[in-house]
Amino acid sequence: MKIATVTIDGQISQLEIEVQGIPTSIRGQYTTRLRQAKNELTRYRKIHKESLSTLALADFIPGTKGGGSVGTTDDPFDERSNRTRLLAGAEILEDGSRRIAESTRIAFETEAYGAHILKGLRGQREQIDNARDTVSRHSSPL
């Protein structure tokens, strides 16, 4: 869990940096999406933490009060419900990771499009400069 959290935090930090490089005319939509991703991650972490807090460590250690094996408690569905909640929390975290990965992919694609546009604009600027120089050379008196 710690490694995944560090990876996700790193991806979010990278996204924050990438969003700063997006032109201001379209930056708002990506800033909003990044903020939503961060909020979802916070929500998923909270859900995961709550899921873990409902499961005591003793539930997983054989010979302790919680049992640690199927069928040692009076309520056989309790352990299954705990596992179900844990699996649901894990699914939610995986979904958040997928969403963050998708956001990262979109940010990189946006960066590539922006670079392509800037390259095209640079070429157009050079053409305009060359045309202006040509016109100024031909319009000057001989």
SELUMTI-924458 format. One line per field, with one value per residue (C-alpha): residue number from 1; x, y, z. Coordinates in nm, 3 decimals, padded with zeros to 5 digits. Layout:
BEGIN
i = NUM  ... $
X = X  ... $
Y = Y  ... $
Z = Z  ... $
end
This chain:
BEGIN
i = 1  2  3  4  5  6  7  8  9  10  11  12  13  14  15  16  17  18  19  20  21  22  23  24  25  26  27  28  29  30  31  32  33  34  35  36  37  38  39  40  41  42  43  44  45  46  47  48  49  50  51  52  53  54  55  56  57  58  59  60  61  62  63  64  65  66  67  68  69  70  71  72  73  74  75  76  77  78  79  80  81  82  83  84  85  86  87  88  89  90  91  92  93  94  95  96  97  98  99  100  101  102  103  104  105  106  107  108  109  110  111  112  113  114  115  116  117  118  119  120  121  122  123  124  125  126  127  128  129  130  131  132  133  134  135  136  137  138  139  140  141  142 $
X = 00.000  00.280  00.456  00.131  00.063  00.410  00.366  00.025  00.156  00.443  00.205  -00.014  00.291  00.398  00.048  00.056  00.382  00.247  -00.071  00.140  00.283  -00.057  -00.168  -00.391  -00.675  -00.732  -00.560  -00.883  -01.039  -00.724  -00.686  -01.044  -00.985  -00.664  -00.845  -01.117  -00.855  -00.690  -01.026  -01.111  -00.773  -00.830  -01.175  -01.036  -00.762  -01.021  -01.235  -00.930  -00.825  -01.176  -01.178  -00.848  -00.957  -01.259  -01.028  -00.819  -00.478  -00.589  -00.844  -00.562  -00.334  -00.416  -00.466  -00.564  -00.902  -01.010  -00.944  -00.737  -00.898  -01.238  -01.492  -01.329  -01.567  -01.931  -02.034  -01.879  -02.004  -01.827  -01.484  -01.625  -01.790  -01.462  -01.287  -01.559  -01.517  -01.141  -01.174  -01.418  -01.171  -00.895  -01.116  -01.185  -00.812  -00.741  -01.011  -00.850  -00.513  -00.661  -00.818  -00.492  -00.307  -00.566  -00.529  -00.153  -00.193  -00.426  -00.185  00.101  -00.113  -00.211  00.153  00.237  -00.046  00.069  00.426  00.302  00.095  00.389  00.612  00.356  00.326  00.703  00.708  00.432  00.618  00.930  00.725  00.576  00.921  01.063  00.768  00.808  01.181  01.112  00.848  01.074  01.361  01.146  00.969  01.286  01.407  01.700 $
Y = 00.000  00.243  00.186  00.239  00.558  00.693  00.608  00.776  01.082  01.101  01.080  01.354  01.574  01.514  01.600  01.924  02.015  01.916  02.121  02.431  02.393  02.376  02.699  02.907  02.898  02.525  02.484  02.525  02.197  02.002  02.182  02.086  01.723  01.713  01.857  01.592  01.317  01.445  01.460  01.106  00.982  01.143  00.983  00.640  00.667  00.749  00.452  00.226  00.351  00.295  -00.055  -00.134  00.009  -00.225  -00.520  -00.579  -00.739  -01.012  -01.127  -01.244  -01.407  -01.771  -01.849  -01.497  -01.364  -01.289  -01.642  -01.610  -01.904  -01.963  -02.115  -02.028  -01.746  -01.773  -01.571  -01.727  -01.442  -01.174  -01.262  -01.288  -00.948  -00.803  -00.958  -00.831  -00.478  -00.505  -00.630  -00.349  -00.097  -00.249  -00.226  00.138  00.207  00.022  00.227  00.544  00.428  00.359  00.703  00.869  00.669  00.779  01.140  01.109  00.969  01.253  01.510  01.364  01.359  01.720  01.812  01.642  01.827  02.155  02.094  02.014  02.334  02.543  02.390  02.480  02.833  02.872  02.769  03.016  03.291  03.220  03.235  03.570  03.707  03.591  03.742  04.072  04.079  04.005  04.278  04.530  04.448  04.487  04.800  04.992  05.239  05.123 $
Z = 00.000  00.087  -00.246  -00.440  -00.244  -00.318  -00.687  -00.702  -00.516  -00.764  -01.057  -00.914  -00.856  -01.216  -01.337  -01.139  -01.312  -01.654  -01.606  -01.542  -01.894  -02.062  -02.234  -02.010  -02.262  -02.196  -01.860  -01.662  -01.771  -01.682  -01.351  -01.270  -01.368  -01.164  -00.863  -00.904  -00.922  -00.606  -00.428  -00.538  -00.421  -00.083  -00.066  -00.163  00.096  00.359  00.256  00.258  00.599  00.735  00.588  00.751  01.084  01.089  01.051  01.357  01.315  01.553  01.295  01.072  01.329  01.413  01.781  01.881  01.982  01.625  01.509  01.195  01.016  00.867  01.103  01.437  01.519  01.617  01.310  00.998  00.776  00.978  00.841  00.491  00.520  00.638  00.342  00.113  00.246  00.211  -00.146  -00.223  -00.082  -00.290  -00.600  -00.527  -00.493  -00.818  -00.990  -00.857  -00.983  -01.326  -01.333  -01.236  -01.501  -01.758  -01.645  -01.680  -02.030  -02.126  -01.985  -02.190  -02.504  -02.441  -02.399  -02.729  -02.908  -02.757  -02.871  -03.221  -03.231  -03.107  -03.374  -03.641  -03.508  -03.512  -03.879  -03.962  -03.781  -03.984  -04.304  -04.203  -04.113  -04.448  -04.637  -04.450  -04.530  -04.896  -04.919  -04.746  -04.982  -05.292  -05.176  -05.092  -05.361  -05.573 $
end
